[in-house]
Amino acid sequence: MLSIDSIKKGVVIDHILAGKAMQIYDHLNLEALDCSVAIIKNAKSEKRGKKDIIKIEDRIDLDLNILGYMDPNVTVNIIEDGVITSKLKLSLPDTLTNVIQCKNPRCITSVERHLSHKFLLSDRGQKIYRCAYCEQEHK
Protein backbone atom coordinates (compact mmCIF):
# COMPACT_ATOMS: atom_id res chain seq x y z
CA MET A 1 0.00 0.00 0.00
CA LEU A 2 1.18 3.52 -0.82
CA SER A 3 2.11 5.61 2.19
CA ILE A 4 2.35 9.40 2.14
CA ASP A 5 3.65 10.93 5.37
CA SER A 6 1.45 13.36 7.22
CA ILE A 7 2.52 16.98 7.25
CA LYS A 8 3.31 19.06 10.32
CA LYS A 9 2.35 22.45 8.91
CA GLY A 10 0.60 23.16 5.66
CA VAL A 11 -2.51 22.74 3.56
CA VAL A 12 -4.33 19.65 2.33
CA ILE A 13 -6.79 20.03 -0.54
CA ASP A 14 -9.03 16.99 -0.17
CA HIS A 15 -12.03 15.46 -1.94
CA ILE A 16 -10.88 16.62 -5.38
CA LEU A 17 -12.79 14.96 -8.21
CA ALA A 18 -10.58 12.09 -9.45
CA GLY A 19 -8.37 13.29 -12.31
CA LYS A 20 -8.61 17.04 -11.52
CA ALA A 21 -5.58 17.43 -9.23
CA MET A 22 -3.17 18.37 -12.02
CA GLN A 23 -5.55 21.04 -13.37
CA ILE A 24 -5.83 22.54 -9.89
CA TYR A 25 -2.03 22.32 -9.47
CA ASP A 26 -1.57 24.27 -12.73
CA HIS A 27 -4.27 26.89 -12.06
CA LEU A 28 -2.94 27.62 -8.57
CA ASN A 29 0.66 27.84 -9.91
CA LEU A 30 1.84 25.35 -7.29
CA GLU A 31 4.92 24.57 -9.40
CA ALA A 32 6.31 27.94 -8.29
CA LEU A 33 6.35 26.89 -4.63
CA ASP A 34 9.64 26.14 -2.91
CA CYS A 35 8.15 23.52 -0.59
CA SER A 36 7.07 19.90 -0.93
CA VAL A 37 3.83 19.30 -2.81
CA ALA A 38 2.36 15.80 -3.03
CA ILE A 39 -0.36 14.87 -5.50
CA ILE A 40 -2.28 11.71 -4.76
CA LYS A 41 -4.45 10.55 -7.64
CA ASN A 42 -7.28 8.05 -7.51
CA ALA A 43 -7.24 7.52 -3.75
CA LYS A 44 -10.13 5.47 -2.38
CA SER A 45 -13.12 7.54 -1.28
CA GLU A 46 -16.28 6.35 0.44
CA LYS A 47 -18.36 9.19 -1.04
CA ARG A 48 -16.95 9.34 -4.60
CA GLY A 49 -15.30 5.97 -5.12
CA LYS A 50 -12.06 7.72 -6.07
CA LYS A 51 -10.65 11.14 -5.31
CA ASP A 52 -7.48 13.19 -5.70
CA ILE A 53 -5.61 14.94 -2.86
CA ILE A 54 -2.97 17.68 -2.89
CA LYS A 55 -0.72 18.09 0.17
CA ILE A 56 1.35 21.27 0.50
CA GLU A 57 4.00 21.29 3.19
CA ASP A 58 3.76 24.98 3.98
CA ARG A 59 1.06 27.51 4.86
CA ILE A 60 0.19 29.39 1.69
CA ASP A 61 -2.64 31.63 0.59
CA LEU A 62 -4.83 29.77 -1.88
CA ASP A 63 -7.25 31.37 -4.31
CA LEU A 64 -10.42 29.81 -2.95
CA ASN A 65 -12.44 31.20 -5.88
CA ILE A 66 -10.38 29.19 -8.35
CA LEU A 67 -10.72 26.08 -6.20
CA GLY A 68 -14.47 26.58 -5.73
CA TYR A 69 -14.95 27.11 -9.46
CA MET A 70 -12.87 24.09 -10.49
CA ASP A 71 -14.41 21.72 -7.94
CA PRO A 72 -16.95 23.12 -5.45
CA ASN A 73 -16.86 19.88 -3.44
CA VAL A 74 -13.23 20.17 -2.31
CA THR A 75 -12.29 20.62 1.32
CA VAL A 76 -9.27 22.69 2.36
CA ASN A 77 -7.67 21.52 5.59
CA ILE A 78 -5.23 23.81 7.42
CA ILE A 79 -2.60 21.81 9.34
CA GLU A 80 -0.64 23.09 12.37
CA ASP A 81 1.62 20.85 14.46
CA GLY A 82 0.35 17.80 12.57
CA VAL A 83 -3.31 18.50 13.45
CA ILE A 84 -6.16 19.91 11.34
CA THR A 85 -6.87 23.32 12.88
CA SER A 86 -9.53 24.40 10.39
CA LYS A 87 -11.54 22.88 7.59
CA LEU A 88 -12.94 25.01 4.77
CA LYS A 89 -15.82 23.69 2.69
CA LEU A 90 -16.04 25.43 -0.66
CA SER A 91 -18.84 26.21 -3.07
CA LEU A 92 -19.17 27.91 -6.42
CA PRO A 93 -18.12 31.55 -6.02
CA ASP A 94 -20.68 34.24 -6.87
CA THR A 95 -18.04 36.25 -8.75
CA LEU A 96 -14.97 35.17 -10.72
CA THR A 97 -12.32 37.72 -11.64
CA ASN A 98 -9.54 36.80 -14.08
CA VAL A 99 -10.19 33.07 -13.74
CA ILE A 100 -11.97 32.55 -17.07
CA GLN A 101 -12.01 34.76 -20.14
CA CYS A 102 -14.89 36.04 -22.21
CA LYS A 103 -15.04 34.38 -25.61
CA ASN A 104 -17.25 37.07 -27.16
CA PRO A 105 -15.09 38.93 -29.73
CA ARG A 106 -17.34 42.00 -29.34
CA CYS A 107 -16.95 42.15 -25.56
CA ILE A 108 -15.15 45.22 -24.23
CA THR A 109 -12.55 42.91 -22.62
CA SER A 110 -11.44 41.93 -26.16
CA VAL A 111 -10.66 45.58 -26.95
CA GLU A 112 -9.66 46.97 -23.55
CA ARG A 113 -6.93 44.50 -22.57
CA HIS A 114 -6.40 46.08 -19.13
CA LEU A 115 -9.97 45.29 -18.01
CA SER A 116 -10.44 42.38 -15.65
CA HIS A 117 -12.44 39.43 -16.92
CA LYS A 118 -15.33 39.41 -14.47
CA PHE A 119 -18.04 36.77 -14.44
CA LEU A 120 -21.14 36.48 -12.27
CA LEU A 121 -22.78 33.20 -11.32
CA SER A 122 -26.19 33.12 -13.01
CA ASP A 123 -27.23 29.49 -12.47
CA ARG A 124 -25.69 27.59 -9.53
CA GLY A 125 -27.32 24.26 -10.47
CA GLN A 126 -25.98 24.31 -14.04
CA LYS A 127 -22.69 26.04 -13.04
CA ILE A 128 -23.30 28.84 -15.55
CA TYR A 129 -21.46 32.14 -15.34
CA ARG A 130 -22.12 35.27 -17.41
CA CYS A 131 -19.68 38.00 -18.37
CA ALA A 132 -20.33 41.11 -16.27
CA TYR A 133 -19.89 43.32 -19.35
CA CYS A 134 -21.65 41.55 -22.24
CA GLU A 135 -23.52 38.71 -20.47
CA GLN A 136 -21.85 36.04 -22.65
CA GLU A 137 -22.55 32.65 -21.07
CA HIS A 138 -19.70 30.42 -19.87
CA LYS A 139 -20.23 26.84 -18.66
C-alpha positions as CSV (number, residue, x, y, z in Angstrom):
1,M,0.0,0.0,0.0
2,L,1.2,3.5,-0.8
3,S,2.1,5.6,2.2
4,I,2.4,9.4,2.1
5,D,3.7,10.9,5.4
6,S,1.4,13.4,7.2
7,I,2.5,17.0,7.2
8,K,3.3,19.1,10.3
9,K,2.4,22.4,8.9
10,G,0.6,23.2,5.7
11,V,-2.5,22.7,3.6
12,V,-4.3,19.7,2.3
13,I,-6.8,20.0,-0.5
14,D,-9.0,17.0,-0.2
15,H,-12.0,15.5,-1.9
16,I,-10.9,16.6,-5.4
17,L,-12.8,15.0,-8.2
18,A,-10.6,12.1,-9.5
19,G,-8.4,13.3,-12.3
20,K,-8.6,17.0,-11.5
21,A,-5.6,17.4,-9.2
22,M,-3.2,18.4,-12.0
23,Q,-5.5,21.0,-13.4
24,I,-5.8,22.5,-9.9
25,Y,-2.0,22.3,-9.5
26,D,-1.6,24.3,-12.7
27,H,-4.3,26.9,-12.1
28,L,-2.9,27.6,-8.6
29,N,0.7,27.8,-9.9
30,L,1.8,25.3,-7.3
31,E,4.9,24.6,-9.4
32,A,6.3,27.9,-8.3
33,L,6.3,26.9,-4.6
34,D,9.6,26.1,-2.9
35,C,8.1,23.5,-0.6
36,S,7.1,19.9,-0.9
37,V,3.8,19.3,-2.8
38,A,2.4,15.8,-3.0
39,I,-0.4,14.9,-5.5
40,I,-2.3,11.7,-4.8
41,K,-4.4,10.6,-7.6
42,N,-7.3,8.1,-7.5
43,A,-7.2,7.5,-3.7
44,K,-10.1,5.5,-2.4
45,S,-13.1,7.5,-1.3
46,E,-16.3,6.4,0.4
47,K,-18.4,9.2,-1.0
48,R,-17.0,9.3,-4.6
49,G,-15.3,6.0,-5.1
50,K,-12.1,7.7,-6.1
51,K,-10.6,11.1,-5.3
52,D,-7.5,13.2,-5.7
53,I,-5.6,14.9,-2.9
54,I,-3.0,17.7,-2.9
55,K,-0.7,18.1,0.2
56,I,1.3,21.3,0.5
57,E,4.0,21.3,3.2
58,D,3.8,25.0,4.0
59,R,1.1,27.5,4.9
60,I,0.2,29.4,1.7
61,D,-2.6,31.6,0.6
62,L,-4.8,29.8,-1.9
63,D,-7.2,31.4,-4.3
64,L,-10.4,29.8,-2.9
65,N,-12.4,31.2,-5.9
66,I,-10.4,29.2,-8.4
67,L,-10.7,26.1,-6.2
68,G,-14.5,26.6,-5.7
69,Y,-14.9,27.1,-9.5
70,M,-12.9,24.1,-10.5
71,D,-14.4,21.7,-7.9
72,P,-16.9,23.1,-5.5
73,N,-16.9,19.9,-3.4
74,V,-13.2,20.2,-2.3
75,T,-12.3,20.6,1.3
76,V,-9.3,22.7,2.4
77,N,-7.7,21.5,5.6
78,I,-5.2,23.8,7.4
79,I,-2.6,21.8,9.3
80,E,-0.6,23.1,12.4
81,D,1.6,20.9,14.5
82,G,0.3,17.8,12.6
83,V,-3.3,18.5,13.4
84,I,-6.2,19.9,11.3
85,T,-6.9,23.3,12.9
86,S,-9.5,24.4,10.4
87,K,-11.5,22.9,7.6
88,L,-12.9,25.0,4.8
89,K,-15.8,23.7,2.7
90,L,-16.0,25.4,-0.7
91,S,-18.8,26.2,-3.1
92,L,-19.2,27.9,-6.4
93,P,-18.1,31.6,-6.0
94,D,-20.7,34.2,-6.9
95,T,-18.0,36.3,-8.8
96,L,-15.0,35.2,-10.7
97,T,-12.3,37.7,-11.6
98,N,-9.5,36.8,-14.1
99,V,-10.2,33.1,-13.7
100,I,-12.0,32.6,-17.1
101,Q,-12.0,34.8,-20.1
102,C,-14.9,36.0,-22.2
103,K,-15.0,34.4,-25.6
104,N,-17.3,37.1,-27.2
105,P,-15.1,38.9,-29.7
106,R,-17.3,42.0,-29.3
107,C,-16.9,42.1,-25.6
108,I,-15.1,45.2,-24.2
109,T,-12.6,42.9,-22.6
110,S,-11.4,41.9,-26.2
111,V,-10.7,45.6,-27.0
112,E,-9.7,47.0,-23.6
113,R,-6.9,44.5,-22.6
114,H,-6.4,46.1,-19.1
115,L,-10.0,45.3,-18.0
116,S,-10.4,42.4,-15.6
117,H,-12.4,39.4,-16.9
118,K,-15.3,39.4,-14.5
119,F,-18.0,36.8,-14.4
120,L,-21.1,36.5,-12.3
121,L,-22.8,33.2,-11.3
122,S,-26.2,33.1,-13.0
123,D,-27.2,29.5,-12.5
124,R,-25.7,27.6,-9.5
125,G,-27.3,24.3,-10.5
126,Q,-26.0,24.3,-14.0
127,K,-22.7,26.0,-13.0
128,I,-23.3,28.8,-15.5
129,Y,-21.5,32.1,-15.3
130,R,-22.1,35.3,-17.4
131,C,-19.7,38.0,-18.4
132,A,-20.3,41.1,-16.3
133,Y,-19.9,43.3,-19.4
134,C,-21.7,41.5,-22.2
135,E,-23.5,38.7,-20.5
136,Q,-21.8,36.0,-22.6
137,E,-22.5,32.7,-21.1
138,H,-19.7,30.4,-19.9
139,K,-20.2,26.8,-18.7
